[in-house]
Amino acid sequence: MERLQDQGLTVPEIASRLGRDPRTVRAKLPIVEDVGSLEIRIREVGAIIADPESGKGGQLVAFTLGNCSSNVLTVQRICLEVLACQSCEEPPHIEAKVIPLKYEVKLAPHHSGEYIITEDTFRYEGPSADDFDLACDSPAGLKYSARLNIYYSDLSTNRNLVLSSDAFEIHFCSEGDSLSRYIHKGYDRDRIAYLQKRRSASSDSSVAS
């Protein structure tokens, strides 16, 4: 198992190759982490977000990855791991944030395990950081307990490491397609502000003439 881990395989991939339960594999693998090297900070969880161009969106998981050491760290894979899923009943949120989205994960009901967010490479040479905004989509009426797993390597020790965030919850409203309604509300608000600005400019020009 350690040899497969050194090749950069995730826990579910190792479990699949060996035909074992992922929880058993995770418990037996010696996951080593350099203290004070790569750090993860969850900035925000739970806001409804929508992409202004594609209209896609979901629940926001915003986080920051940073190198707090002088070592050269290379992130090879970022995953969202669902620890548990259960039904929930919550009223829809009031509004959505309209922001550009690059990362999106579609969650399957009552499915535990890892979802790959990206396998892009991020290289951190000395102190530096990146912000990530992830949109999580799911059928309504579900609550997920999840965490982020960051697979990376440290050039100074030549080790493949895993950093996991603290667990957090992602809630999906149980009443209708609230996301699409709030996307339109966001657009309407922008449109109203635009028209008000044009009306004000028109009034100013009339007074001047």
MDTraj code that builds the backbone (N, CA, C; nanometers):
import mdtraj as md
import numpy as np

residues = "MET GLU ARG LEU GLN ASP GLN GLY LEU THR VAL PRO GLU ILE ALA SER ARG LEU GLY ARG ASP PRO ARG THR VAL ARG ALA LYS LEU PRO ILE VAL GLU ASP VAL GLY SER LEU GLU ILE ARG ILE ARG GLU VAL GLY ALA ILE ILE ALA ASP PRO GLU SER GLY LYS GLY GLY GLN LEU VAL ALA PHE THR LEU GLY ASN CYS SER SER ASN VAL LEU THR VAL GLN ARG ILE CYS LEU GLU VAL LEU ALA CYS GLN SER CYS GLU GLU PRO PRO HIS ILE GLU ALA LYS VAL ILE PRO LEU LYS TYR GLU VAL LYS LEU ALA PRO HIS HIS SER GLY GLU TYR ILE ILE THR GLU ASP THR PHE ARG TYR GLU GLY PRO SER ALA ASP ASP PHE ASP LEU ALA CYS ASP SER PRO ALA GLY LEU LYS TYR SER ALA ARG LEU ASN ILE TYR TYR SER ASP LEU SER THR ASN ARG ASN LEU VAL LEU SER SER ASP ALA PHE GLU ILE HIS PHE CYS SER GLU GLY ASP SER LEU SER ARG TYR ILE HIS LYS GLY TYR ASP ARG ASP ARG ILE ALA TYR LEU GLN LYS ARG ARG SER ALA SER SER ASP SER SER VAL ALA SER".split()
xyz = np.array([
    [0.0823, -0.1207, 0.0000],
    [0.0000, 0.0000, 0.0000],
    [0.0860, 0.1261, 0.0000],
    [0.1952, 0.1249, 0.0762],
    [0.2808, 0.2430, 0.0837],
    [0.3434, 0.2734, -0.0517],
    [0.3759, 0.1680, -0.1284],
    [0.4339, 0.1889, -0.2602],
    [0.3336, 0.2590, -0.3526],
    [0.2075, 0.2167, -0.3447],
    [0.1043, 0.2810, -0.4257],
    [0.0826, 0.4248, -0.3816],
    [0.0901, 0.4496, -0.2508],
    [0.0751, 0.5860, -0.1999],
    [0.1888, 0.6745, -0.2489],
    [0.3109, 0.6194, -0.2537],
    [0.4252, 0.6962, -0.3021],
    [0.4125, 0.7307, -0.4492],
    [0.3298, 0.6546, -0.5228],
    [0.3056, 0.6836, -0.6639],
    [0.2037, 0.7954, -0.6828],
    [0.1471, 0.8441, -0.5699],
    [0.0518, 0.9553, -0.5759],
    [-0.0926, 0.9130, -0.5888],
    [-0.1241, 0.7830, -0.5676],
    [-0.2617, 0.7367, -0.5771],
    [-0.3409, 0.7782, -0.4542],
    [-0.4691, 0.8071, -0.4735],
    [-0.5561, 0.8427, -0.3620],
    [-0.5983, 0.7169, -0.2875],
    [-0.6564, 0.7364, -0.1685],
    [-0.7022, 0.6223, -0.0886],
    [-0.8051, 0.5389, -0.1637],
    [-0.9094, 0.5996, -0.2278],
    [-1.0045, 0.5178, -0.3035],
    [-0.9395, 0.4409, -0.4177],
    [-0.8396, 0.5011, -0.4849],
    [-0.7710, 0.4321, -0.5942],
    [-0.6915, 0.3133, -0.5427],
    [-0.6250, 0.3300, -0.4288],
    [-0.5490, 0.2186, -0.3689],
    [-0.6445, 0.1080, -0.3264],
    [-0.7558, 0.1464, -0.2636],
    [-0.8544, 0.0474, -0.2191],
    [-0.9106, -0.0302, -0.3369],
    [-0.9361, 0.0393, -0.4480],
    [-0.9906, -0.0263, -0.5671],
    [-0.8916, -0.1269, -0.6245],
    [-0.7652, -0.0888, -0.6284],
    [-0.6630, -0.1799, -0.6823],
    [-0.6458, -0.3040, -0.5955],
    [-0.6570, -0.2845, -0.4644],
    [-0.6345, -0.3955, -0.3725],
    [-0.7624, -0.4705, -0.3376],
    [-0.8780, -0.4151, -0.3812],
    [-1.0052, -0.4783, -0.3491],
    [-1.0399, -0.4721, -0.2020],
    [-1.0094, -0.3609, -0.1388],
    [-1.0335, -0.3450, 0.0047],
    [-1.1227, -0.2245, 0.0317],
    [-1.1726, -0.2172, 0.1548],
    [-1.2558, -0.1047, 0.1966],
    [-1.1672, 0.0185, 0.2146],
    [-1.2067, 0.1355, 0.1582],
    [-1.1247, 0.2567, 0.1709],
    [-1.0943, 0.2948, 0.3153],
    [-1.1893, 0.2704, 0.4068],
    [-1.1663, 0.3053, 0.5467],
    [-1.0546, 0.2207, 0.6067],
    [-1.0474, 0.0936, 0.5662],
    [-0.9405, 0.0053, 0.6144],
    [-0.8059, 0.0500, 0.5604],
    [-0.8043, 0.0879, 0.4312],
    [-0.6796, 0.1331, 0.3695],
    [-0.6304, 0.2604, 0.4360],
    [-0.7231, 0.3576, 0.4590],
    [-0.6838, 0.4838, 0.5216],
    [-0.6258, 0.4616, 0.6616],
    [-0.6844, 0.3692, 0.7356],
    [-0.6381, 0.3432, 0.8726],
    [-0.4987, 0.2819, 0.8748],
    [-0.4636, 0.2055, 0.7703],
    [-0.3346, 0.1348, 0.7693],
    [-0.2226, 0.2146, 0.7038],
    [-0.2577, 0.3135, 0.6236],
    [-0.1541, 0.3896, 0.5542],
    [-0.0843, 0.4873, 0.6492],
    [0.0475, 0.4934, 0.6452],
    [0.1205, 0.5906, 0.7278],
    [0.1215, 0.7267, 0.6600],
    [0.0219, 0.8091, 0.6913],
    [0.0145, 0.9422, 0.6313],
    [0.1028, 1.0368, 0.7110],
    [0.2059, 1.0892, 0.6443],
    [0.3021, 1.1756, 0.7097],
    [0.2807, 1.3184, 0.6635],
    [0.2865, 1.4107, 0.7547],
    [0.2714, 1.5522, 0.7186],
    [0.3787, 1.6342, 0.7871],
    [0.4488, 1.7168, 0.7105],
    [0.5492, 1.8049, 0.7682],
    [0.4799, 1.9177, 0.8424],
    [0.5122, 1.9328, 0.9702],
    [0.4508, 2.0382, 1.0498],
    [0.4976, 2.1743, 0.9995],
    [0.4010, 2.2634, 0.9755],
    [0.4355, 2.3982, 0.9350],
    [0.4682, 2.4131, 0.7879],
    [0.4349, 2.3136, 0.7035],
    [0.4620, 2.3267, 0.5601],
    [0.3368, 2.3746, 0.4875],
    [0.2573, 2.2817, 0.4310],
    [0.1349, 2.3216, 0.3621],
    [0.0222, 2.3383, 0.4633],
    [-0.0543, 2.4454, 0.4470],
    [-0.1675, 2.4702, 0.5360],
    [-0.2922, 2.4962, 0.4542],
    [-0.4070, 2.4622, 0.5109],
    [-0.5351, 2.4862, 0.4457],
    [-0.6258, 2.5617, 0.5416],
    [-0.6944, 2.6624, 0.4879],
    [-0.7878, 2.7409, 0.5695],
    [-0.9218, 2.7482, 0.4979],
    [-1.0272, 2.7032, 0.5633],
    [-1.1617, 2.7128, 0.5076],
    [-1.2120, 2.8550, 0.5306],
    [-1.2364, 2.9285, 0.4212],
    [-1.2782, 3.0677, 0.4341],
    [-1.4290, 3.0814, 0.4498],
    [-1.5053, 2.9978, 0.3788],
    [-1.6514, 3.0096, 0.3839],
    [-1.7144, 2.8814, 0.3316],
    [-1.8263, 2.8408, 0.3934],
    [-1.9012, 2.7230, 0.3489],
    [-2.0496, 2.7550, 0.3545],
    [-2.1244, 2.7188, 0.2487],
    [-2.2698, 2.7240, 0.2571],
    [-2.3407, 2.8305, 0.1776],
    [-2.2692, 2.9345, 0.1327],
    [-2.3368, 3.0371, 0.0532],
    [-2.3751, 2.9803, -0.0834],
    [-2.4898, 3.0240, -0.1361],
    [-2.5292, 2.9834, -0.2704],
    [-2.4577, 3.0730, -0.3704],
    [-2.3942, 3.0117, -0.4709],
    [-2.3191, 3.0881, -0.5694],
    [-2.3618, 3.0469, -0.7099],
    [-2.3407, 3.1386, -0.8053],
    [-2.3753, 3.1118, -0.9447],
    [-2.2748, 3.1804, -1.0353],
    [-2.2384, 3.1120, -1.1434],
    [-2.1479, 3.1691, -1.2414],
    [-2.2260, 3.2636, -1.3320],
    [-2.1804, 3.3877, -1.3520],
    [-2.2573, 3.4841, -1.4313],
    [-2.2685, 3.4475, -1.5789],
    [-2.1755, 3.3679, -1.6310],
    [-2.1789, 3.3323, -1.7725],
    [-2.2525, 3.2004, -1.7978],
    [-2.2135, 3.0944, -1.7268],
    [-2.2721, 2.9626, -1.7521],
    [-2.4043, 2.9415, -1.6797],
    [-2.4266, 3.0165, -1.5692],
    [-2.5471, 2.9954, -1.4898],
    [-2.5352, 2.8783, -1.3947],
    [-2.4236, 2.8029, -1.4013],
    [-2.4037, 2.6901, -1.3101],
    [-2.3704, 2.7416, -1.1712],
    [-2.3960, 2.6591, -1.0717],
    [-2.3655, 2.7015, -0.9366],
    [-2.3949, 2.5939, -0.8358],
    [-2.4032, 2.6328, -0.7101],
    [-2.4271, 2.5384, -0.6026],
    [-2.3891, 2.6002, -0.4700],
    [-2.3526, 2.5140, -0.3751],
    [-2.3088, 2.5602, -0.2436],
    [-2.1585, 2.5869, -0.2461],
    [-2.1197, 2.7003, -0.1907],
    [-1.9797, 2.7418, -0.1927],
    [-1.8975, 2.6729, -0.0845],
    [-1.7796, 2.6250, -0.1242],
    [-1.6741, 2.5860, -0.0309],
    [-1.5510, 2.6654, -0.0729],
    [-1.5206, 2.7713, 0.0014],
    [-1.4081, 2.8584, -0.0306],
    [-1.2929, 2.8265, 0.0641],
    [-1.1744, 2.8036, 0.0071],
    [-1.0601, 2.7698, 0.0918],
    [-0.9312, 2.8250, 0.0336],
    [-0.8297, 2.8322, 0.1182],
    [-0.6984, 2.8839, 0.0799],
    [-0.5921, 2.7800, 0.1107],
    [-0.5030, 2.7559, 0.0148],
    [-0.3862, 2.6708, 0.0370],
    [-0.2633, 2.7600, 0.0435],
    [-0.1770, 2.7331, 0.1400],
    [-0.0581, 2.8152, 0.1536],
    [0.0619, 2.7384, 0.2033],
    [0.1790, 2.7796, 0.1568],
    [0.3056, 2.7221, 0.2017],
    [0.3644, 2.8142, 0.3071],
    [0.3754, 2.7639, 0.4282],
    [0.4274, 2.8460, 0.5378],
    [0.5724, 2.8106, 0.5711],
    [0.6397, 2.7428, 0.4788],
    [0.7791, 2.7048, 0.5009],
    [0.8632, 2.7542, 0.3847],
    [0.9926, 2.7263, 0.3898],
    [1.0824, 2.7605, 0.2789],
    [1.0986, 2.6426, 0.1837],
    [1.0299, 2.5306, 0.2099],
    [1.0399, 2.4132, 0.1240],
    [0.9631, 2.4344, -0.0059],
    [0.9974, 2.3562, -0.1062],
    [0.9250, 2.3572, -0.2338],
    [0.8182, 2.2486, -0.2288],
    [0.6911, 2.2894, -0.2336],
    [0.5794, 2.1961, -0.2250],
    [0.5044, 2.1948, -0.3575],
    [0.4642, 2.0755, -0.4008],
    [0.3889, 2.0608, -0.5251],
    [0.2593, 1.9872, -0.4973],
    [0.1471, 2.0560, -0.5171],
    [0.0155, 1.9946, -0.4998],
    [-0.0230, 1.9252, -0.6297],
    [-0.0530, 1.7935, -0.6203],
    [-0.0872, 1.7158, -0.7401],
    [-0.2360, 1.6911, -0.7555],
    [-0.3089, 1.6918, -0.6444],
    [-0.4510, 1.6584, -0.6519],
    [-0.5240, 1.7199, -0.5337],
    [-0.6423, 1.7768, -0.5602],
    [-0.7278, 1.8306, -0.4540],
    [-0.8611, 1.7575, -0.4610],
    [-0.9045, 1.7008, -0.3488],
    [-1.0272, 1.6207, -0.3464],
    [-1.1213, 1.6686, -0.2367],
    [-1.2494, 1.6495, -0.2610],
    [-1.3520, 1.6660, -0.1583],
    [-1.3956, 1.5266, -0.1163],
    [-1.3828, 1.4952, 0.0113],
    [-1.4228, 1.3639, 0.0613],
    [-1.5525, 1.3759, 0.1399],
    [-1.6559, 1.3061, 0.0942],
    [-1.7827, 1.3016, 0.1674],
    [-1.7719, 1.1940, 0.2749],
    [-1.7904, 1.2344, 0.3996],
    [-1.7821, 1.1423, 0.5132],
    [-1.9168, 1.0806, 0.5448],
    [-2.0238, 1.1564, 0.5244],
    [-2.1587, 1.1063, 0.5536],
    [-2.2596, 1.1926, 0.4795],
    [-2.3776, 1.1354, 0.4551],
    [-2.4856, 1.2074, 0.3889],
    [-2.6172, 1.1659, 0.4524],
    [-2.7022, 1.2632, 0.4818],
    [-2.8321, 1.2328, 0.5396],
    [-2.9362, 1.3346, 0.4939],
    [-3.0614, 1.2981, 0.5087],
    [-3.1698, 1.3877, 0.4677],
    [-3.1814, 1.5046, 0.5650],
    [-3.2271, 1.6170, 0.5146],
    [-3.2488, 1.7334, 0.6002],
    [-3.3590, 1.8194, 0.5390],
    [-3.4215, 1.9002, 0.6216],
    [-3.5256, 1.9912, 0.5762],
    [-3.4879, 2.1320, 0.6190],
    [-3.4581, 2.2149, 0.5209],
    [-3.4226, 2.3534, 0.5492],
    [-3.4899, 2.4454, 0.4487],
    [-3.5297, 2.5643, 0.4913],
    [-3.5880, 2.6606, 0.3964],
    [-3.4808, 2.7112, 0.3009],
    [-3.5188, 2.7593, 0.1823],
    [-3.4197, 2.8099, 0.0872],
    [-3.3509, 2.9349, 0.1389],
    [-3.2282, 2.9550, 0.0916],
    [-3.1538, 3.0751, 0.1284],
    [-3.2148, 3.1970, 0.0591],
    [-3.1766, 3.3147, 0.1077],
    [-3.2383, 3.4384, 0.0594],
    [-3.1847, 3.4788, -0.0770],
    [-3.0546, 3.4683, -0.0988],
    [-2.9987, 3.5152, -0.2251],
    [-2.8708, 3.4390, -0.2578],
    [-2.8227, 3.4600, -0.3801],
    [-2.7002, 3.3931, -0.4244],
    [-2.5930, 3.4958, -0.4587],
    [-2.4679, 3.4559, -0.4403],
    [-2.3564, 3.5379, -0.4861],
    [-2.3287, 3.5026, -0.6322],
    [-2.3039, 3.6020, -0.7129],
    [-2.2711, 3.5789, -0.8536],
    [-2.1210, 3.5987, -0.8701],
    [-2.0474, 3.4883, -0.8880],
    [-1.9018, 3.4937, -0.9016],
    [-1.8578, 3.3947, -1.0088],
    [-1.7446, 3.4208, -1.0763],
    [-1.6923, 3.3251, -1.1742],
    [-1.6517, 3.1953, -1.1041],
    [-1.6845, 3.0817, -1.1655],
    [-1.6542, 2.9525, -1.1063],
    [-1.5602, 2.8733, -1.1958],
    [-1.4603, 2.8112, -1.1351],
    [-1.3673, 2.7252, -1.2084],
    [-1.3795, 2.5808, -1.1651],
    [-1.4143, 2.5583, -1.0368],
    [-1.4191, 2.4229, -0.9840],
    [-1.5613, 2.3878, -0.9416],
    [-1.6071, 2.2711, -0.9827],
    [-1.7422, 2.2270, -0.9517],
    [-1.7428, 2.0770, -0.9266],
    [-1.8209, 2.0345, -0.8266],
    [-1.8351, 1.8924, -0.7942],
    [-1.9828, 1.8602, -0.7808],
    [-2.0267, 1.7562, -0.8493],
    [-2.1657, 1.7098, -0.8376],
    [-2.1682, 1.5919, -0.7407],
    [-2.2359, 1.6097, -0.6272],
    [-2.2396, 1.5075, -0.5237],
    [-2.3525, 1.4089, -0.5500],
    [-2.3246, 1.2816, -0.5276],
    [-2.4246, 1.1757, -0.5441],
    [-2.4889, 1.1472, -0.4096],
    [-2.6215, 1.1396, -0.4028],
    [-2.6902, 1.1160, -0.2750],
    [-2.6430, 0.9885, -0.2057],
    [-2.6137, 1.0025, -0.0771],
    [-2.5784, 0.8888, 0.0091],
    [-2.4578, 0.8113, -0.0439],
    [-2.3650, 0.8829, -0.1078],
    [-2.2413, 0.8207, -0.1557],
    [-2.1233, 0.8811, -0.0811],
    [-2.0532, 0.8010, -0.0056],
    [-1.9349, 0.8469, 0.0671],
    [-1.8095, 0.8180, -0.0149],
    [-1.7086, 0.9005, 0.0047],
    [-1.5834, 0.8809, -0.0674],
    [-1.5331, 1.0113, -0.1257],
    [-1.4267, 1.0025, -0.2048],
    [-1.3618, 1.1209, -0.2589],
    [-1.4136, 1.1582, -0.3972],
    [-1.4247, 1.2889, -0.4184],
    [-1.4531, 1.3464, -0.5490],
    [-1.3318, 1.4309, -0.5869],
    [-1.2768, 1.4090, -0.7040],
    [-1.1615, 1.4877, -0.7476],
    [-1.2073, 1.6267, -0.7907],
    [-1.1535, 1.7284, -0.7262],
    [-1.1828, 1.8676, -0.7625],
    [-1.0958, 1.9090, -0.8806],
    [-0.9674, 1.8821, -0.8712],
    [-0.8738, 1.9127, -0.9796],
    [-0.7475, 1.8299, -0.9631],
    [-0.6875, 1.7972, -1.0761],
    [-0.5563, 1.7325, -1.0773],
    [-0.4531, 1.8248, -1.1402],
    [-0.4853, 1.9538, -1.1453],
    [-0.3871, 2.0529, -1.1887],
    [-0.2742, 2.0596, -1.0865],
    [-0.1563, 2.0938, -1.1313],
    [-0.0397, 2.1036, -1.0432],
    [-0.0222, 2.2471, -0.9947],
    [-0.0023, 2.2617, -0.8638],
    [0.0241, 2.3924, -0.8034],
    [0.1569, 2.3829, -0.7293],
    [0.2519, 2.4666, -0.7674],
    [0.3860, 2.4619, -0.7090],
    [0.4065, 2.5841, -0.6200],
    [0.4475, 2.5587, -0.4973],
    [0.4696, 2.6655, -0.4001],
    [0.6169, 2.6653, -0.3595],
    [0.6897, 2.7669, -0.4041],
    [0.8313, 2.7801, -0.3696],
    [0.8450, 2.8860, -0.2614],
    [0.8530, 2.8405, -0.1372],
    [0.8577, 2.9340, -0.0263],
    [0.7189, 2.9850, 0.0080],
    [0.7090, 3.0809, 0.0987],
    [0.5785, 3.1308, 0.1434],
    [0.4944, 3.1883, 0.0285],
    [0.3775, 3.1289, 0.0056],
    [0.2844, 3.1746, -0.0983],
    [0.1521, 3.1046, -0.0744],
    [0.0461, 3.1526, -0.1423],
    [-0.0869, 3.0963, -0.1185],
    [-0.1757, 3.1166, -0.2405],
    [-0.2798, 3.0341, -0.2518],
    [-0.3809, 3.0446, -0.3565],
    [-0.5186, 3.0310, -0.2941],
    [-0.6153, 3.1063, -0.3483],
    [-0.7550, 3.0953, -0.3057],
    [-0.8322, 3.0093, -0.4062],
    [-0.9236, 2.9269, -0.3541],
    [-1.0057, 2.8398, -0.4373],
    [-1.1526, 2.8579, -0.3997],
    [-1.2388, 2.8647, -0.5018],
    [-1.3837, 2.8701, -0.4814],
    [-1.4452, 2.7485, -0.5499],
    [-1.5005, 2.6590, -0.4708],
    [-1.5587, 2.5347, -0.5213],
    [-1.7104, 2.5404, -0.5097],
    [-1.7802, 2.5038, -0.6181],
    [-1.9266, 2.4939, -0.6170],
    [-1.9652, 2.3470, -0.6047],
    [-2.0417, 2.3135, -0.5010],
    [-2.0901, 2.1773, -0.4806],
    [-2.2383, 2.1711, -0.5153],
    [-2.2742, 2.0780, -0.6036],
    [-2.4126, 2.0639, -0.6464],
    [-2.4664, 1.9291, -0.5999],
    [-2.5962, 1.9251, -0.5685],
    [-2.6576, 1.8024, -0.5181],
    [-2.8088, 1.8127, -0.5321],
    [-2.8789, 1.6994, -0.5373],
    [-3.0253, 1.7049, -0.5264],
    [-3.0658, 1.7717, -0.3951],
    [-3.1845, 1.8314, -0.3931],
    [-3.2300, 1.9048, -0.2750],
    [-3.2624, 1.8110, -0.1594],
    [-3.2617, 1.8696, -0.0386],
    [-3.3040, 1.7965, 0.0801],
    [-3.1994, 1.7052, 0.1398],
    [-3.0698, 1.7358, 0.1171],
    [-2.9625, 1.6506, 0.1692],
    [-2.8591, 1.7352, 0.2433],
    [-2.7959, 1.6723, 0.3405],
    [-2.6895, 1.7370, 0.4173],
    [-2.5669, 1.6465, 0.4151],
    [-2.4523, 1.7046, 0.3779],
    [-2.3288, 1.6275, 0.3662],
    [-2.2277, 1.6718, 0.4726],
    [-2.1602, 1.5744, 0.5311],
    [-2.0426, 1.6025, 0.6128],
    [-1.9218, 1.5705, 0.5260],
    [-1.8307, 1.6661, 0.5130],
    [-1.7206, 1.6482, 0.4180],
    [-1.5937, 1.7144, 0.4701],
    [-1.4856, 1.6889, 0.3986],
    [-1.3592, 1.7558, 0.4257],
    [-1.2783, 1.7593, 0.2968],
    [-1.1750, 1.8412, 0.2936],
    [-1.0874, 1.8520, 0.1783],
    [-0.9602, 1.7716, 0.2034],
    [-0.9171, 1.6971, 0.1029],
    [-0.7909, 1.6235, 0.1090],
    [-0.6972, 1.6780, 0.0012],
    [-0.5781, 1.7195, 0.0421],
    [-0.4805, 1.7765, -0.0491],
    [-0.3617, 1.6804, -0.0593],
    [-0.3365, 1.6322, -0.1793],
    [-0.2251, 1.5402, -0.2023],
    [-0.1098, 1.6205, -0.2622],
    [0.0058, 1.6164, -0.1935],
    [0.1171, 1.6988, -0.2377],
    [0.2494, 1.6310, -0.2046],
    [0.3579, 1.6864, -0.2570],
    [0.4919, 1.6328, -0.2302],
    [0.5826, 1.7448, -0.1820],
    [0.6812, 1.7066, -0.1017],
    [0.7794, 1.7998, -0.0470],
    [0.9148, 1.7652, -0.1079],
    [0.9703, 1.8577, -0.1860],
    [1.0962, 1.8317, -0.2555],
    [1.2105, 1.8061, -0.1592],
    [1.2093, 1.8719, -0.0437],
    [1.3211, 1.8592, 0.0505],
    [1.3262, 1.7209, 0.1156],
    [1.2107, 1.6579, 0.1351],
    [1.2075, 1.5253, 0.1982],
    [1.1773, 1.4147, 0.0977],
    [1.1378, 1.4538, -0.0246],
    [1.1035, 1.3569, -0.1300],
    [0.9934, 1.2622, -0.0839],
    [0.8946, 1.3182, -0.0128],
    [0.7827, 1.2382, 0.0362],
    [0.6519, 1.2863, -0.0251],
    [0.5617, 1.1899, -0.0499],
    [0.4249, 1.2232, -0.0897],
    [0.3400, 1.2315, 0.0358],
    [0.2694, 1.3420, 0.0534],
    [0.1983, 1.3699, 0.1771],
    [0.0510, 1.3977, 0.1503],
    [-0.0287, 1.3918, 0.2568],
    [-0.1711, 1.4232, 0.2487],
    [-0.2068, 1.5184, 0.3612],
    [-0.2764, 1.6253, 0.3252],
    [-0.3256, 1.7211, 0.4242],
    [-0.4777, 1.7227, 0.4172],
    [-0.5437, 1.7005, 0.5305],
    [-0.6905, 1.7011, 0.5363],
    [-0.7393, 1.8187, 0.6195],
    [-0.8469, 1.8806, 0.5741],
    [-0.9069, 1.9907, 0.6498],
    [-0.9941, 1.9339, 0.7612],
    [-1.0391, 2.0223, 0.8495],
    [-1.1412, 1.9821, 0.9458],
    [-1.2714, 1.9540, 0.8701],
    [-1.3558, 1.8713, 0.9282],
    [-1.4833, 1.8386, 0.8644],
    [-1.5780, 1.9591, 0.8700],
    [-1.6622, 1.9721, 0.7683],
    [-1.7628, 2.0775, 0.7628],
    [-1.8894, 2.0201, 0.7008],
    [-1.9998, 2.0939, 0.7110],
    [-2.1277, 2.0465, 0.6582],
    [-2.1731, 2.1342, 0.5418],
    [-2.2323, 2.0687, 0.4399],
    [-2.2893, 2.1380, 0.3248],
    [-2.4374, 2.1020, 0.3192],
    [-2.5254, 2.2012, 0.3274],
    [-2.6700, 2.1787, 0.3307],
    [-2.7333, 2.2203, 0.1980],
    [-2.8266, 2.1392, 0.1500],
    [-2.8998, 2.1720, 0.0279],
    [-3.0481, 2.1830, 0.0612],
    [-3.1069, 2.2961, 0.0251],
    [-3.2447, 2.3274, 0.0621],
    [-3.3411, 2.2216, 0.0117],
    [-3.4489, 2.2020, 0.0858],
    [-3.5454, 2.0977, 0.0525],
    [-3.6651, 2.1493, -0.0253],
    [-3.6730, 2.2816, -0.0455],
    [-3.7925, 2.3398, -0.1095],
    [-3.7628, 2.3884, -0.2500],
    [-3.7855, 2.3030, -0.3483],
    [-3.7803, 2.3433, -0.4891],
    [-3.6422, 2.3801, -0.5385],
    [-3.6388, 2.4333, -0.6595],
    [-3.5144, 2.4719, -0.7237],
    [-3.4806, 2.6151, -0.6842],
    [-3.4385, 2.6335, -0.5603],
    [-3.4140, 2.7682, -0.5091],
    [-3.2973, 2.8346, -0.5804],
    [-3.1990, 2.7551, -0.6243],
    [-3.0798, 2.8129, -0.6843],
    [-3.1140, 2.8939, -0.8094],
    [-3.1963, 2.8361, -0.8992],
    [-3.2283, 2.9067, -1.0228],
    [-3.3032, 3.0362, -0.9939],
    [-3.3894, 3.0349, -0.8923],
    [-3.4632, 3.1568, -0.8590],
    [-3.3670, 3.2662, -0.8134],
    [-3.2687, 3.2278, -0.7337],
    [-3.1771, 3.3272, -0.6807],
    [-3.0765, 3.3735, -0.7845],
    [-3.0469, 3.2871, -0.8822],
    [-2.9633, 3.3326, -0.9930],
    [-3.0341, 3.4490, -1.0644],
    [-3.1640, 3.4307, -1.0918],
    [-3.2399, 3.5358, -1.1592],
    [-3.2496, 3.6605, -1.0717],
    [-3.2619, 3.6417, -0.9414],
    [-3.2662, 3.7574, -0.8524],
    [-3.1356, 3.8359, -0.8620],
    [-3.0239, 3.7625, -0.8682],
    [-2.8945, 3.8284, -0.8803],
    [-2.8845, 3.9074, -1.0088],
    [-2.9296, 3.8474, -1.1189],
    [-2.9280, 3.9176, -1.2462],
    [-3.0197, 4.0398, -1.2422],
    [-3.1397, 4.0232, -1.1843],
    [-3.2345, 4.1339, -1.1759],
    [-3.1750, 4.2501, -1.0989],
    [-3.1073, 4.2201, -0.9895],
    [-3.0490, 4.3261, -0.9076],
    [-2.9437, 4.4022, -0.9877],
    [-2.8593, 4.3291, -1.0620],
    [-2.7580, 4.3945, -1.1439],
    [-2.8229, 4.4785, -1.2533],
    [-2.9305, 4.4252, -1.3124],
    [-2.9991, 4.4966, -1.4193],
    [-3.0622, 4.6255, -1.3673],
    [-3.1225, 4.6183, -1.2484],
    [-3.1848, 4.7361, -1.1881],
    [-3.0800, 4.8434, -1.1599],
    [-2.9665, 4.8021, -1.1058],
    [-2.8596, 4.8980, -1.0766],
    [-2.8104, 4.9637, -1.2048],
    [-2.8018, 4.8834, -1.3131],
    [-2.7571, 4.9369, -1.4416],
    [-2.8566, 5.0406, -1.4962],
    [-2.9870, 5.0089, -1.4888],
    [-3.0891, 5.1004, -1.5388],
    [-3.0940, 5.2284, -1.4564],
    [-3.0783, 5.2139, -1.3235],
    [-3.0778, 5.3317, -1.2376],
    [-2.9606, 5.4235, -1.2714],
    [-2.8467, 5.3617, -1.3025],
    [-2.7288, 5.4402, -1.3369],
    [-2.7524, 5.5158, -1.4679],
    [-2.8136, 5.4462, -1.5657],
    [-2.8426, 5.5115, -1.6945],
    [-2.9448, 5.6244, -1.6767],
    [-3.0454, 5.5998, -1.5932],
    [-3.1496, 5.7005, -1.5713],
    [-3.0910, 5.8245, -1.5053],
    [-3.0011, 5.8019, -1.4094],
    [-2.9380, 5.9139, -1.3407],
    [-2.8520, 5.9948, -1.4376],
    [-2.7786, 5.9231, -1.5250],
    [-2.6926, 5.9927, -1.6218],
    [-2.7775, 6.0714, -1.7207],
    [-2.8924, 6.0146, -1.7584],
    [-2.9834, 6.0823, -1.8523],
    [-3.0409, 6.2097, -1.7893],
    [-3.0759, 6.2016, -1.6611],
    [-3.1314, 6.3181, -1.5908],
    [-3.0284, 6.4292, -1.5798],
    [-2.9048, 6.3909, -1.5509],
    [-2.7986, 6.4898, -1.5374],
    [-2.7737, 6.5617, -1.6698],
    [-2.7779, 6.4852, -1.7812],
    [-2.7555, 6.5473, -1.9108],
    [-2.8688, 6.6398, -1.9493],
    [-2.9936, 6.6058, -1.9083],
    [-3.1091, 6.6909, -1.9382],
    [-3.0996, 6.8230, -1.8634],
    [-3.0583, 6.8150, -1.7378],
    [-3.0456, 6.9365, -1.6574],
    [-2.9363, 7.0261, -1.7149],
    [-2.8290, 6.9639, -1.7597],
    [-2.7171, 7.0412, -1.8146],
    [-2.7542, 7.1125, -1.9419],
    [-2.8414, 7.0514, -2.0235],
    [-2.8818, 7.1134, -2.1487],
    [-2.9856, 7.2233, -2.1246],
])
top = md.Topology()
chain = top.add_chain()
for i, resn in enumerate(residues, 1):
    res = top.add_residue(resn, chain, resSeq=i)
    for name in ("N", "CA", "C"):
        top.add_atom(name, md.element.get_by_symbol(name[0]), res)
traj = md.Trajectory(xyz[None], top)
